[in-house]
Amino acid sequence: MLFHVTWYGGQNPPFLSRFMPWLPILPADKPRPGVLLFGHSGVDFFFTLSGFVMVWGYGAAAGNPRRAWPFLKARFLRIYPTYWAILCLTLVYLFFRSGPNDRAFEPWALASGVALYGIGPFQVPPAETLPYELLLYLFFTSLLLLGWPFFCVAALTWSVLIFGQNWDWMPVGYHRMLLSLSMLEFLLGCLGAAFVMRFRPRLLRATWVWLAAAVCLVVGVIDSAEVLIGDHHSIRNFALPYLALIVAGVAYELGGTRRYPRLLMLLGNASYSIYLSHYYLVLDLNGRLGRYPQIESVLGRDGERLLVCMIILALGVACWALIERPLHALARRMAGSSPRRSVTAAGAS
């Protein structure tokens, strides 16, 4: 969401770049690098965290085939009902929106959009990561069916094939989804969770968490400069720093009882709704606020972007309260599962 607010809010200057005078100077025809200038940083965090959460929530059930079907059912209920609701609202929006939207209503586009089949583009643009996630859920089921030995060998083999494609080590062909670096990020998250479960590190203070967050921020800005000159390395620049941040955060959690502001917990609960609903909201809000230049003159460019962020977060929370939460309760009742037994390890997509 923050990337789209930055990008569609005007990329020159990027979000918060005025506070970072040490940013690299690029040729005049290139935009200035800055925080969240490119969207892959959020996607990298998403996949790394997802792998961590899967093992953290279900690793204890490894080798227990009876947990495989409840896991898949929980994943289906987590992903599809809310997505379908947002898809319906998006189709209504596209129908009335000015401009050519005919392709979104073609039979094949509708079928792939409903099923989340293929690599997109989908009517709900952020949903393009979900087919990758669904494939990873199917792979993760092997941990429940066959246990750790098979899962580790399969994950290592998959990682080698991903490296082989992306760094031209071996002629494995081009498989955009199956051998995507996003899959490797998920597996790195799994490795991080296995490490924490095995060694149970504990941090009494949040110093290391803040340090890891600072590293992620600095590396992210440097990466934006690298991308502008034609280079990018998502594993080195994002997945590994994010993994360090996640491990440090969990170690801090294990170090004692923690309390967090309710607002942060609310945003965490509503994160999936915010993720699915934000894209066209960003476009429309930026367009509408652009008609009132006095807003930018008072708040400044970054202030206007922060205002857009707050509005989108509020609408995303409303979507969670009015759509996602009731749908989850209804789906659980129809599936005959208790909310208490439905471990939301998985709720962290």
N, C-alpha and C positions, 0 to 999 in steps of 0.2 A: 504494500500500500504506500509506504513512504517513498519507494522508488517511483511509482506512478505519479504521486503528487509532485515529486521533483521534476520528472521528465515532462509531464504535460503542463506543469506550472511554468515552464520556461527554463531551458537548461543553461542559460547564460545570464547571471552566474548560477551555479548549482546550489543546492541547499546548504546553508551554513558556510559557504566558501569564504565569505568576507571575514570570518573569524580565524582563518587559517592562512596567514600570509606566506607561510613556508611552502605552500603547494608548488609543484613543478610548473615552470613556465613553458608553454607549448606554442607552436606556430600560431599565427593570428587566425588561420582558418580552422583551428580546432577549438572546441569549447573548453573552458577551464575545468580541470578535475575538481571533484569535491565529494562530499558524503552522499552516498546513495545515488550517484549519477547513473549507475547501471543496475539492473534488477537481478542479476544472477546472484548477488550476495544474499538476498533473502531466500532464494530457492536453495542455495547451498546449505543455509542454516536449516531450512525445512527438512531436507532429506537426512542430514546428519542427526538432527534431533529425533526424527522419526525412527531411524534405526536404533538409537539409544533407548527410546521409549518402548519399542517392541520387545527388546531383550529384557529391559528392566521390569516390564509388566508380565511377561510370559516366559522368561528364561527358566523359572523354577518348574515349569510344566514340560520341559524338554523331554522327549521320549514318551510322552503320554498321548497316544493317538485320540483318546476320548476328548481331549481339549481342542482338537483341530477344527471340528465343525462349529462349536461355540465361538471359537476365535474368528472364523470366516464370517459367521453370522453377525457377530459384533462389528466387524469391519464393514460389512455391507450396510448395516443400519447406521453406522457412523457416517458413511460417505454419501449414499444415494438419496435418502428421503429429503434431506436439506438441499442437496444439489438440485434435485428435480423441482423443488419449490422455487429456488432461485432461477432455474432455467425457465420455468413458466413466466415468471415476472420479467425476465430478460427478453423473452420472445414478444411479450406484449410491448415492452419498451421499443424493441427493434421494429415492430410492426408500425408503430406510430411515429417513429423517429424519421426525420427528413433525411433523404439520401438513399442510395441503392443498397438494400438489404436482402435482395432476392435470394442470394446464395445461402443465406442462413435458413431459409425455409424450403430448400430443396430436399426431396425425400431422403437421399443418402446423408446429407448434412444433419437432418433431424434425427435419423436413426443412430448415427455415430455420436451425436450430442447426447441423446438419451442414454445410450449404453456406455458412454465414455470409451469408445473404441477408436483406436488409431492415435495419431499424434496431433490431431487438430488441423486447422483452427476450429475451435468450438464457439458456440454462441456465447458462452460465459468464458471470456478469455483466460482468467486465472486457472480454470479447470484443466488447462493443458498439462499440468503436472500430475493430475490424478491418475491417468492411465499408467504412468510410471509407478506410482504408489501402489496401485492395485496389483501390478505384476510383482512387485516386491512382497506384498502380502502373501501371494501364492507361493513365492519362494520361501518365505519365512515359515510357512506351514510345514515345510520339511523338518524344521527343528522340533516341532511337536510330534510329527509322525515318526521320525527316524533318529532323533537325538542329536547330541552335540558332535560326535565324530563325523557323521555324514555332513552335517551343516557346515562344519569348519572346512572340510575338504572341498565341498561344493563352493563355499564362499571364496576360498583361496583360488580355486580354479577360475571362477568368474572374474575375480580381480585381475588375474594374470591376463585373461582375454581382453579385459577392458584396457589395461595398460598396452597390450599388443596393438589394439586398434588405434588408440589415441596418440601413441608415441612411435608408431610404425615399427614395432619390434618384430611383428610376425604378420603374415598376410591372412588375417581372419575375416577380411571383407568389411563392409560398412553396415552397421546395424545401429541406427540412430537411437532406438529405445533400449534394446537389449544390452548393448555395450556402451551406454551413456555413462558419463562421469557421475551423474546423479545416483546411479546404482552403486558405484564405489563409495560415494559419500554415505549412503545408507549402511553399507557394510562397515565403514569406519565407525559409524555410530554404534553399531552392534558390538564392535570390538571395544569401544569405550565403556559400554555398559557391562560387558563381561569383566573388564578390568576392575570396575568399581565393585561389582558383586563379589569378586574374588578377594580383593585386598581391603575393601571398606575404608578408604581414606577419609579422614575427618579434618575439617578446618574449623577452628574456633572463631576466627575472624574472617571478614569478607575481603581482606587485603588482596589475596590472590584472585578473587573473582573480579575485583575492579581492575587489577593489572591485566588479566586476560581480556576484559572488555576493552581496555585502552589499546591493547595490541590489535584486536579486531578492527577498531576504528582507524588506527593508523594504517594498517595493511590495506583496509578497504579503500582508503583515499589514494594510496599509492597504486593500487590495482586500477582505479579509474583512470589514472594517468597512463598506465601500461596499455589499457584497452584503446585509448585514444591514439596510440602510436602503433596499434595492430598486434598487441600481445596480451595474453590472458592465461592465467593458470589457476583454475578454480580450486584445485586440491590444496596447493601450497598457500594460496592467498586467502582462502575462506574456510574450506572444510577442516583443515588442521587447526587453525586458530579457534574456530567455532567449537571443535571437539574439546580443546583445552578449556574453553569457557564453560561448556556443559559439564565436564568432569569436575572443574573447580566449583561450579554452582552446586552440584549434587554433594560433593564433599563438605561444602559449607552447610547444606541441609542436614547431613548426617552428624555434624558436629554439635547439634543441640536443637532445642525447640525454637522455631523461627515464626515470627509474625510479620505479615505483609499487609499493606493497605488493601482494603476491600475493592477499591477501584481497579487495582492491578489484577486481582483475582477475577473480577468481573470481565475485564478485557481478555484474560486468558480463557475463560469459559466461552466467550463470544468470538474467539479468534477465527474459527472456521467460517462463521457467518460474515465476519468482516472481510475475510480473505475472498470469499465468493462474490460479495456484493459491491466491493469498492470500485471496480474498474470504471464502469460507466458513470458512477457517482462522481469520480474524479473529473472525467471529461465534462460532465454537465456543470458541476460546481465551478470549475475553472472558467468555463465559458460564461456562466452567469455573473460571477464576480468580476470578470474582465469588462463587463459593461459599466462598472462603477469604479472608475480610476481613483476616485477619492478614497476608496478602501485601501488601495496599495499606498497612496500618498500618506495615509495615517499610520498604517501598520507596517509598511515596508514589504518587500518581496517575501522575505522569510516569514514575517508576521501573517501575511495573507495565506501562505502555505500552511502554517500552523492552524489557522482558522479552518481551512479546508479539512485538515487532518481531524480536528475535533468534531466537525460536523459529520464526517464519514464514520468516525468511531461511534458517535452517538447513534447514527442510523444502523450501523452494524450490530450494536448492542440491542437495539429495538428489534432487528431481524431475528436475533437469537432468542429474545424473550417471547416474541409473537409467533415465530415460525419454527426455529430449530428445536427449542426446548419442548414445546408441545408435541412436535412430530416424534422426537425421541421417546417421549413417554408413551405415546400411542403405539409406536413400532414395538417397543418392549412388551407392552401388554398383548399385542397381537401375536408376538413371537413366543409369548409365555415365559418370559424371563423377568427376573426381579431386578429392579434398578440397583439394589444393594449387591447382588451377585454379579452384575455387569461391570466387571473391572474396567475402569476407563483408563487403563494403561494406554489404551488406545486412544483415549480422547485427546491425544496431543498432536493430531495431525496439524 
